[in-house]
Amino acid sequence: MIRVKLNEEELEKLRSFRCEMGLSLTKVTELMGIGSKLRDYESGKFNPSIEFLEKLAELYDKEEIKNFGVKIA
């Protein structure tokens, strides 16, 4: 699984997109079935996978999310 490192601007955009849709962290984690990982991803504590970002892009209807981050091993 390939993970990506997000910069501060991208992390803020993820939070912004979620809030624009009126979704709580809890609601998004329920919709995606990911437990509490979203908080860790939005804070930069953990690096999300490409697949995770693709799912968020679909949920938020924001294609630009697919281009976020720098791939890391």
N, C-alpha and C positions, 0 to 999 in steps of 0.2 A: 504494500500500500504506500503510495507516494503522499507525503505530507508537504504542506506549504507554510512558510513563515510570512505572516502578515505584518505590514508596517502600521504605525499608529493611525494614520489616515484611513486605512482599510478597516481597522478594528472599529473606528468611530462610525464609518459608513455602515458596517454590519448592525451596530446598535441602532443607528438612525433608521435604517430600512425597517427593522423590526418595529420600532416605535411608530413610524409613519403608518404602519398597517394596524396599529393598535393592539399588537400582540405582546403578551407578557413572556418572560423567559419560560415560565411553566407551560404556557400554551404551546409554544414552539417545540419544546422538548416532547410534549405529548404528541403533537402532530407528526414529529419526525421519529419518535421512539428512541430517543438518544439519552435518556436519563438526564443528569445535570451537566452534561458536557458543554452545553452552549455557553453558560456563564464563563467556563474556563477558556473557551475559544474567544469569546468577546473581550476577555481581559488580557489575552495574549499569554496566559499561563500554559496552554497547550496549543500545539499546531494542528489545525484541521487537515483532513485528507482532501484530495481533489474531489472525491466522490461526495463528501459532505458539502463542499462549497457548491457543487452542481445541484444538490438537493435544495440548498438554501436559495440558490438563484431561481429555481423553479417555484418554490414556495413564495418568495418575495416578488416574483416576476421582475427580476433585475438581472439581465444577462451579464452585466459588467462584473458581477461577483465571480463568474467563471474565470476571469482574468486576474483575480487578486493573487497576491503572494508570489514568493520565490520558492521554487521546488527545492526541497532538502531531502537528504537520505534518511 
